Amino acid sequence: MGLAPMAKLIILMGLLMVFIGALLLLVEKVPFPFIGKLPGDIIIRRKNFTLYFPLATSILISIILSILLTLLLKR
């Protein structure tokens, strides 16, 4: 047993990320208006600098994906 299964998984994950990134570029508006605007999302605006750190949104997406993957991959 070599590294071939892990390599295939990494390639699949990379292709999935490229697909999701392209999809996000094509979509003008996010279908969920609260994404990125939750309490806990950090936005710092200065003269020539903006820092956007969607902390609460990231946690929410992580919880949702964890539940979905747990349900889908249950054996």
N, C-alpha and C positions, 0 to 999 in steps of 0.2 A: 504494500500500500504506500503510494508515494504522495507527492504534493498535488497531483492532478485534480482531485476533488476540490481542494481549497482554491486552486488556481481558477477553476471553472466558476466557483462561487464568487470570487473577487471580480472576475470578468462580468458575470451576471449583475452584480451590484453596481459596477461602474456603468454598464449599459442602462440600468434602471435609473441611475442618477442623471445621466445625460438625457434620457427621455423626460424625466420630471423637470429638469432645467429648461429644456426646449418648450415643454408645455407651459411652464410659468412665463416664459418670454412671449408666448403667443396669446396668453390670456390677459386682457387689459385690466379687468377687475377681478379681485378675489371673490369667489362665490360666497364666502363667509365674511361679512363686513367686520366682525369683531377680531379677526385674526390680525395680530400686530397692534391692536389697540386695547389690550387688556390691562387692568391695573397690575403693575409689576413689570411691564415692559419699559425699559429704560431708554429715554431719548435725551441726548445732550446736544444742544445747538449753540454754536459759537459763531463768530464772524465768518470764518472760512472753513469751518469744520462741523460735521454732524456725526455723532456716534449714536447708532441705533442698535440696541441689544434686547431682542424680544425674549426676555427671560420667562415670563409667565406663559407666553405662547409656546415656547419650546417645551416647557414642562407639560402643558396640556396636550400637545401633539405626541409627546413621548408616552403619556399615560394611555391615550387612545390607541396608538400603535402597539403598545404592550398588550393591551386587552385583545385587540384584533388578532395579533400573532399568537397569543396564548390559545385563543379559541380555534384558530385555523390549524395550528400545528399540534394540537392535542392528539396524543396517540393512545 
